[in-house]
Protein backbone atom coordinates (compact mmCIF):
# COMPACT_ATOMS: atom_id res chain seq x y z
CA UNK A 1 0.00 0.00 0.00
CA UNK A 2 2.79 2.45 0.98
CA UNK A 3 0.40 5.36 1.53
CA UNK A 4 -0.25 7.92 4.20
CA UNK A 5 -3.77 7.43 5.57
CA UNK A 6 -5.88 9.56 7.89
CA UNK A 7 -8.64 8.02 9.97
CA UNK A 8 -10.53 11.18 10.94
CA UNK A 9 -12.96 10.66 13.80
CA UNK A 10 -11.08 7.49 14.64
CA UNK A 11 -13.32 6.45 17.55
CA UNK A 12 -11.97 3.06 18.65
CA UNK A 13 -9.13 3.18 16.10
CA UNK A 14 -10.26 0.03 14.30
CA UNK A 15 -9.98 1.56 10.81
CA UNK A 16 -6.54 3.02 11.58
CA UNK A 17 -5.35 -0.34 12.90
CA UNK A 18 -6.75 -2.12 9.84
CA UNK A 19 -5.00 0.39 7.53
CA UNK A 20 -1.71 -0.28 9.30
CA UNK A 21 -2.09 -4.04 8.92
CA UNK A 22 -3.04 -3.62 5.26
CA UNK A 23 0.33 -1.96 4.67
CA UNK A 24 -0.09 1.80 5.07
CA UNK A 25 3.23 3.61 5.37
CA UNK A 26 1.89 6.02 8.00
CA UNK A 27 -1.53 6.19 9.65
CA UNK A 28 -2.88 9.22 11.49
CA UNK A 29 -5.72 8.35 13.88
CA UNK A 30 -7.37 11.68 14.67
CA UNK A 31 -10.31 12.51 16.91
CA UNK A 32 -11.41 15.54 18.94
CA UNK A 33 -12.78 13.34 21.74
CA UNK A 34 -10.34 12.40 24.50
CA UNK A 35 -12.21 9.16 25.26
CA UNK A 36 -11.86 8.09 21.61
CA UNK A 37 -8.14 8.86 21.67
CA UNK A 38 -7.74 6.84 24.87
CA UNK A 39 -9.68 3.92 23.36
CA UNK A 40 -7.58 4.08 20.18
CA UNK A 41 -4.38 3.95 22.25
CA UNK A 42 -5.67 0.95 24.23
CA UNK A 43 -6.59 -0.89 21.04
CA UNK A 44 -3.26 -0.03 19.44
CA UNK A 45 -1.43 -1.47 22.46
CA UNK A 46 -3.61 -4.60 22.38
CA UNK A 47 -2.66 -5.02 18.74
CA UNK A 48 1.06 -4.49 19.48
CA UNK A 49 1.19 -1.22 17.50
CA UNK A 50 2.54 1.10 20.19
CA UNK A 51 5.11 2.41 20.37
CA UNK A 52 5.27 2.66 16.60
CA UNK A 53 6.32 5.54 14.39
CA UNK A 54 3.92 4.43 11.66
CA UNK A 55 0.79 4.95 13.79
CA UNK A 56 0.27 8.48 15.04
CA UNK A 57 -2.65 9.16 17.38
CA UNK A 58 -3.65 12.81 17.58
CA UNK A 59 -6.32 14.73 19.45
CA UNK A 60 -7.51 17.47 17.16
CA UNK A 61 -10.49 18.89 15.35
CA UNK A 62 -8.56 19.99 12.28
CA UNK A 63 -5.98 18.61 9.89
CA UNK A 64 -3.49 21.50 9.76
CA UNK A 65 -0.20 20.30 8.33
CA UNK A 66 -1.30 16.70 7.72
CA UNK A 67 -1.63 15.43 4.16
CA UNK A 68 -2.53 12.01 2.88
CA UNK A 69 -3.33 9.86 -0.12
CA UNK A 70 -6.38 8.31 1.57
CA UNK A 71 -8.71 9.81 4.17
CA UNK A 72 -11.31 7.70 5.96
CA UNK A 73 -14.11 9.30 7.97
CA UNK A 74 -16.95 7.37 9.59
CA UNK A 75 -18.89 10.25 11.12
CA UNK A 76 -22.33 11.81 10.72
CA UNK A 77 -23.49 14.01 7.84
CA UNK A 78 -23.23 17.47 9.42
CA UNK A 79 -19.60 17.08 10.54
CA UNK A 80 -18.76 15.66 7.10
CA UNK A 81 -20.31 18.69 5.39
CA UNK A 82 -18.45 21.11 7.68
CA UNK A 83 -15.14 19.29 7.16
CA UNK A 84 -15.17 19.24 3.34
CA UNK A 85 -12.66 22.07 2.91
CA UNK A 86 -10.36 20.59 5.58
CA UNK A 87 -10.51 17.22 3.82
CA UNK A 88 -9.84 18.86 0.46
CA UNK A 89 -6.77 20.58 1.94
CA UNK A 90 -5.50 17.31 3.47
CA UNK A 91 -5.98 14.94 0.53
CA UNK A 92 -3.40 15.10 -2.24
CA UNK A 93 -4.38 15.48 -5.90
CA UNK A 94 -5.98 12.23 -7.11
CA UNK A 95 -6.14 11.01 -3.51
CA UNK A 96 -9.20 9.24 -2.15
CA UNK A 97 -11.74 9.89 0.57
CA UNK A 98 -13.94 7.16 1.96
CA UNK A 99 -16.92 8.55 3.86
CA UNK A 100 -19.46 6.59 5.86
CA UNK A 101 -22.06 7.28 8.49
CA UNK A 102 -24.42 8.70 5.84
CA UNK A 103 -28.02 7.68 5.33
CA UNK A 104 -29.39 7.28 1.80
CA UNK A 105 -31.68 10.31 2.09
CA UNK A 106 -28.63 12.45 3.04
CA UNK A 107 -26.58 11.64 -0.05
CA UNK A 108 -27.59 14.68 -2.13
CA UNK A 109 -26.53 17.09 0.61
CA UNK A 110 -23.20 15.29 0.96
CA UNK A 111 -22.62 15.19 -2.80
CA UNK A 112 -23.36 18.90 -3.12
CA UNK A 113 -20.93 19.75 -0.30
CA UNK A 114 -18.10 17.67 -1.82
CA UNK A 115 -18.68 18.62 -5.46
CA UNK A 116 -16.22 21.57 -5.51
CA UNK A 117 -13.17 19.39 -4.80
CA UNK A 118 -14.09 15.71 -5.27
CA UNK A 119 -15.53 13.40 -7.91
CA UNK A 120 -17.81 10.71 -6.48
CA UNK A 121 -16.52 7.34 -7.75
CA UNK A 122 -18.54 4.70 -5.95
CA UNK A 123 -21.50 4.49 -3.60
CA UNK A 124 -22.00 1.34 -1.57
CA UNK A 125 -25.28 0.73 0.25
CA UNK A 126 -26.32 -1.57 3.06
CA UNK A 127 -29.78 -1.20 4.50
CA UNK A 128 -30.15 2.59 4.67
CA UNK A 129 -26.45 3.35 5.20
CA UNK A 130 -23.99 4.50 2.54
CA UNK A 131 -20.25 4.40 2.06
CA UNK A 132 -19.07 6.98 -0.47
CA UNK A 133 -15.71 6.82 -2.23
CA UNK A 134 -14.46 9.93 -4.04
CA UNK A 135 -11.29 11.22 -5.72
CA UNK A 136 -9.68 14.63 -5.13
CA UNK A 137 -9.61 16.76 -8.27
C-alpha positions in Angstrom: 0.0 0.0 0.0 2.8 2.5 1.0 0.4 5.4 1.5 -0.3 7.9 4.2 -3.8 7.4 5.6 -5.9 9.6 7.9 -8.6 8.0 10.0 -10.5 11.2 10.9 -13.0 10.7 13.8 -11.1 7.5 14.6 -13.3 6.4 17.6 -12.0 3.1 18.6 -9.1 3.2 16.1 -10.3 0.0 14.3 -10.0 1.6 10.8 -6.5 3.0 11.6 -5.3 -0.3 12.9 -6.7 -2.1 9.8 -5.0 0.4 7.5 -1.7 -0.3 9.3 -2.1 -4.0 8.9 -3.0 -3.6 5.3 0.3 -2.0 4.7 -0.1 1.8 5.1 3.2 3.6 5.4 1.9 6.0 8.0 -1.5 6.2 9.6 -2.9 9.2 11.5 -5.7 8.3 13.9 -7.4 11.7 14.7 -10.3 12.5 16.9 -11.4 15.5 18.9 -12.8 13.3 21.7 -10.3 12.4 24.5 -12.2 9.2 25.3 -11.9 8.1 21.6 -8.1 8.9 21.7 -7.7 6.8 24.9 -9.7 3.9 23.4 -7.6 4.1 20.2 -4.4 4.0 22.3 -5.7 0.9 24.2 -6.6 -0.9 21.0 -3.3 0.0 19.4 -1.4 -1.5 22.5 -3.6 -4.6 22.4 -2.7 -5.0 18.7 1.1 -4.5 19.5 1.2 -1.2 17.5 2.5 1.1 20.2 5.1 2.4 20.4 5.3 2.7 16.6 6.3 5.5 14.4 3.9 4.4 11.7 0.8 4.9 13.8 0.3 8.5 15.0 -2.6 9.2 17.4 -3.7 12.8 17.6 -6.3 14.7 19.5 -7.5 17.5 17.2 -10.5 18.9 15.3 -8.6 20.0 12.3 -6.0 18.6 9.9 -3.5 21.5 9.8 -0.2 20.3 8.3 -1.3 16.7 7.7 -1.6 15.4 4.2 -2.5 12.0 2.9 -3.3 9.9 -0.1 -6.4 8.3 1.6 -8.7 9.8 4.2 -11.3 7.7 6.0 -14.1 9.3 8.0 -16.9 7.4 9.6 -18.9 10.3 11.1 -22.3 11.8 10.7 -23.5 14.0 7.8 -23.2 17.5 9.4 -19.6 17.1 10.5 -18.8 15.7 7.1 -20.3 18.7 5.4 -18.5 21.1 7.7 -15.1 19.3 7.2 -15.2 19.2 3.3 -12.7 22.1 2.9 -10.4 20.6 5.6 -10.5 17.2 3.8 -9.8 18.9 0.5 -6.8 20.6 1.9 -5.5 17.3 3.5 -6.0 14.9 0.5 -3.4 15.1 -2.2 -4.4 15.5 -5.9 -6.0 12.2 -7.1 -6.1 11.0 -3.5 -9.2 9.2 -2.1 -11.7 9.9 0.6 -13.9 7.2 2.0 -16.9 8.6 3.9 -19.5 6.6 5.9 -22.1 7.3 8.5 -24.4 8.7 5.8 -28.0 7.7 5.3 -29.4 7.3 1.8 -31.7 10.3 2.1 -28.6 12.4 3.0 -26.6 11.6 -0.1 -27.6 14.7 -2.1 -26.5 17.1 0.6 -23.2 15.3 1.0 -22.6 15.2 -2.8 -23.4 18.9 -3.1 -20.9 19.7 -0.3 -18.1 17.7 -1.8 -18.7 18.6 -5.5 -16.2 21.6 -5.5 -13.2 19.4 -4.8 -14.1 15.7 -5.3 -15.5 13.4 -7.9 -17.8 10.7 -6.5 -16.5 7.3 -7.7 -18.5 4.7 -5.9 -21.5 4.5 -3.6 -22.0 1.3 -1.6 -25.3 0.7 0.3 -26.3 -1.6 3.1 -29.8 -1.2 4.5 -30.2 2.6 4.7 -26.4 3.3 5.2 -24.0 4.5 2.5 -20.3 4.4 2.1 -19.1 7.0 -0.5 -15.7 6.8 -2.2 -14.5 9.9 -4.0 -11.3 11.2 -5.7 -9.7 14.6 -5.1 -9.6 16.8 -8.3 
